[in-house]
Amino acid sequence: MNKLLEWTGVITAITYSLLVAFNIGLEFIAFLLLLISAILIGMWSLKLKYRGIFFLQLFYALAGIIGMIRWFGTN
């Protein structure tokens, strides 16, 4: 289960980064993937007691939420 959380979180983060970098109008989906990635990696880091990584994921989750809110405000 730990590997599934870790690698699913990594893949969603990579996909998020590429969607933002390509600038093809899928920003809302990208920020949703960032939120999902932060949740998955956050769960993984909590299970393994990586508190620094968990703390970082809280901010990534917040960034994903802010990005989705701002996307709705501009569209």
N, C-alpha and C positions, 0 to 999 in steps of 0.2 A: 504494500500500500504506500509506503514511503516513496518508493521510486516512481509510482504512478503520480502522486501529488507533485513531486519534484519536476518530472519531465513534462507533464501536462502544463504546469505553470510556466516552465521555460518556453515551450512551444507557443503558448498563447502570448507570452511577452514578445517573442520574436515576431510573431504575426502582427501584433499591435505596432511594433516599431516599423515594420515594412509598410503597413497601411498608411501610417502617418507620413513616412518618407516619400511614398509614391504620390501623395496628395491627389487622390482620385475620388474624393468626395465620400469616403467611408469612415469619416472621423468618429461618428457616433459608435459604429461597430468596433473601431479601434479602441476607444476609451472603455467600452464594455469589456473587451478582451483584457485590457490592462487591469480592470477591477477583478475579473475572474482570475487572472494570473496572480494578483496580489493575495486573493483569498486562498488559492491553492498553495502558493509558496508560504504564505503565513501559517496555514495549517501544518505544512511540512516542518517549518522551522519551530513551531510550538512543540510538536511531537518529539523533535530531536533537541529541544532546549537551546536553539540558536536565537537567543533573545535579540541580538543586534539585527539579524536578518528579519525577525518578526517586526521589530520597530520600524525598519525601513519599509516593509510591506504595508504598514498602516498608512504611511505617507503616499505610497503608490496607489493604494485604494482611494485615498482622499483625492489624489490627482485625477483618477479615473472618474470619480463622481463629479468633481468640479468640471471636468471636460465635457461630460454628458449634459450637465446643467447649462453650461455656456453654449453648447451646440444648439440646445433647444431655444435659448434666448436669441440666437442670431438667425435661426431658420424658421 
